[in-house]
Amino acid sequence: YLNNSSTRTYLTFFMEHTTRVTLPWEIETNWNEFIRFLNSWKEKYLSQEINIRKVGVEELFKYRINMVPRGLNDLPPVFFQEPLTMMINKIEEGPTIFKEREGEVEGGGGLRATKTGSPTTIHLTKEKTFVIMSLSFFGFFSFSFTELLRNSEYTQCVGNYFVRMYKETEKDKNWMQKPMKIERRVLTDDKIPDWENSTKTLTQLQLFDNSKIGIEDLRDSCQVNFADPYPGGTLPSSHGDIVQEEILFLVYPELFITCLLVPPIDTREAILVAGLTRTNKYKGYQSSFSYQGDFTTDSNEISILHMDALPGGERDVRTLHRELNKAYIAFTADTQGKPISTGHWGCGAFGGNHQRKAIIQLIVAAEAGVDLQYTTHGTKHVNGLREFHCKMVENKITAGAIYKALTKRLGWGRHQIFDDIEQEVLKLKVDGDNEDIATSE
């Protein structure tokens, strides 16, 4: 507020480190024309039965983008009832919902996006996110669901988000005011750990080697997204390669707002999105992915860490440091004291070594002081991880010692390195112990 110098300073910083997103109503002529159309549309369709409402949605798409996505018939009938009405009402209320507060520095309201290279937090609510999602559904932003709505399974995931939000507001009138945030985290030179000399020891590791347990199933944790530098990966394409990141976006549809508000993630950056609600169940992977209904196991507010791996993995010390620093800026986010759930980061299309990537995450978790939950999806690539971790803890091996051993196991083609690293660090420990004895004598 204008009479508060610290708030003015913060807002000045915030404005400099974010970019303003143009909202539809800020283009006044176009918005007024749309509202006139919408008023007529509401009179014609909103009091009608479901089949007539479907025709109305098609007409709305024709007005907005001059086409009708072929997946509309895959939306559940309930979507065209109260959830559709709520979407339309929230779009109309958008100028009020995003209005600057009285006394706020000019430009403090509206909608802001993060900037690459600038540490910033965007504070939102469930309501603001719902407005963004509704506008995206009807093609108001350069990012929209138009392409995604050509795929039946993706359409059902997005449609159920709107249905679920309506149900939640019926149960809890304050639901829409629940906070959400997007934090862009940037690791500066002075905060980079001295990996070689780290004296931290490994934290707790909980291993899940059931092939049916995914990161999204670990409900009391901060979940890692094996991200593409561009949020969403191959989505919102209707032919997306549905792997880990895309699955997270489809079961937590609120993540789609990052496609609008988060430009590419840089080398020493990670993104934290907090306050997410899982709405969808699924089965399958890649081409076999399918929507399996509403997720009702819990309504936990989930945080997701987006961290992109380096294609090709750790070929030398420079690329090893890139991965260590990337994971570190992610793992030092505020996890509310919860463990971080992760797995085969950068080991799919990016071609990373499963065992080396696991060790990197153990080192970083030690330095960051967080516990890990690790899901293997039943793969044998990390057989021996539990034993490796136990051996390191039992012998009080430091993250620095593991790092030194790891620098000797870089490059291509080494798939089984747990035993090599274990032997190397135990040898270093024995040599160090002997040196201490000799010194004392």
C-alpha positions, 0 to 999 in steps of 0.5 A, a space after each residue: 500500500 502507498 503508505 507502506 514503504 516496504 510494500 512499495 519497495 517489494 512491488 517495485 521489485 515485483 514489477 521489474 521481475 515479472 511481465 504483465 499478461 494482457 487479459 481479454 478485458 484490457 482490450 476494451 473494444 473486443 471485450 465489450 463486443 464479446 460481452 454483448 454476444 455473451 449476454 445474448 448467448 446466455 439468454 438463448 442457451 443457459 436455461 436449456 437442457 443439456 443437448 441444447 447447451 452443447 449446441 451453445 458451447 459449439 456456437 461459443 467456440 465458433 464465435 471465439 476461434 471459428 471452429 469446434 474442437 472435435 472432442 467436445 462430445 467427450 465431455 461428461 454431460 454434467 459439464 454442460 450443467 452447473 460447471 459450464 454456468 460457473 465458467 461463464 460467470 467467472 469469465 464475466 467476473 474476471 475484470 473484478 476478480 483481477 482488479 487492483 486493490 484500492 491503494 495498491 501501486 499501479 500495476 500491482 493487480 492484473 495478471 503477471 508472468 515470471 521472467 527467465 532469470 528473475 526469482 519471483 513468486 506469483 500469488 494466485 487463488 483457486 478462483 483466479 486459476 479457474 478464470 485463467 483455465 476457463 479463458 484458456 478453454 475458450 481460446 482467449 490466450 495464445 496458450 489454449 486447450 483448442 488443440 488438446 480438446 481434439 483428444 478424447 482422453 485429454 478432453 475428459 481430464 480437462 472437463 473433469 477439472 471444471 466439474 470438480 471445481 464446481 463440486 468443491 465450491 458447493 461443499 466449501 464456499 471458501 474453496 475459491 479463495 484457497 491460495 496458490 503460488 508459482 515460485 521461480 527459483 534462481 540459484 545465484 553464484 554465492 549460493 552454489 554448494 561446495 560439492 567436493 567438500 560437503 560434510 553433510 551425510 545422507 538423509 532418509 530414503 524411502 524406496 517404492 519399487 512397485 510398478 504401479 506406484 507413481 510420484 503422483 501417488 505419494 500424497 504427503 510429499 512435494 512431488 518432482 516433475 521431470 520437466 521440459 524447459 518449456 512447461 507442459 512438455 508436448 502438451 497441449 498438443 492432441 498427440 502429446 507423448 504422454 510421459 511423466 510431465 504430461 501425466 502430471 499436467 493431466 491429473 493436476 490440470 491447474 498446472 496448465 497455467 504455467 504454460 502461460 505464466 512460466 517462460 522457459 526454465 534456465 540452467 540454474 532455475 526450478 519452478 515450484 507450484 503450490 496449492 494444487 488439487 489432483 482431480 483425475 485418475 488415469 492408467 497407462 503410459 504414452 499411447 495407452 494413457 486413458 482417463 479413469 474418472 474423478 480422483 477422490 482419495 483425498 483433497 490434499 494441497 500438493 506442491 510440484 517441483 519442476 526441474 529439467 534434466 540435461 539431455 545426455 546426462 553427466 558427460 563431465 564435471 561441468 555437466 555433473 555440476 549443472 545437474 547438481 545445481 539444478 536439483 539443489 535449487 529445486 530441493 531447497 524450496 519450501 516443502 513444508 517439512 515434507 519429503 520430496 518424491 522423485 524417481 528416474 529424473 532425466 532417464 527416459 528420452 533424455 538418456 540419463 544413467 539411472 544409477 548416477 541420477 539416483 546418486 546425484 539426487 541423494 547427494 543433493 538431498 543431503 546438502 539440502 537437508 530433505 528426505 527422499 521418496 523414490 519410486 522405481 516403477 518396478 524397473 531393474 535399472 536401480 537395483 541395489 539403490 536401497 543397499 547403496 544408501 544403507 551402506 553410505 549411512 552406516 559408514 557415515 559417508 559424506 556427500 562430498 566423498 560420494 561426489 568425488 567418487 562420482 566424478 570418476 564415473 562420468 561419461 557414457 555407457 556405465 549402467 551399473 555404478 552403485 558397487 563402483 561408487 561404494 568401493 571408491 568411497 569406502 577406499 577413500 574413507 580407509 585412506 582418510 582414516 589411515 592418514 588421521 592415524 599417521 598424523 596423530 602418531 
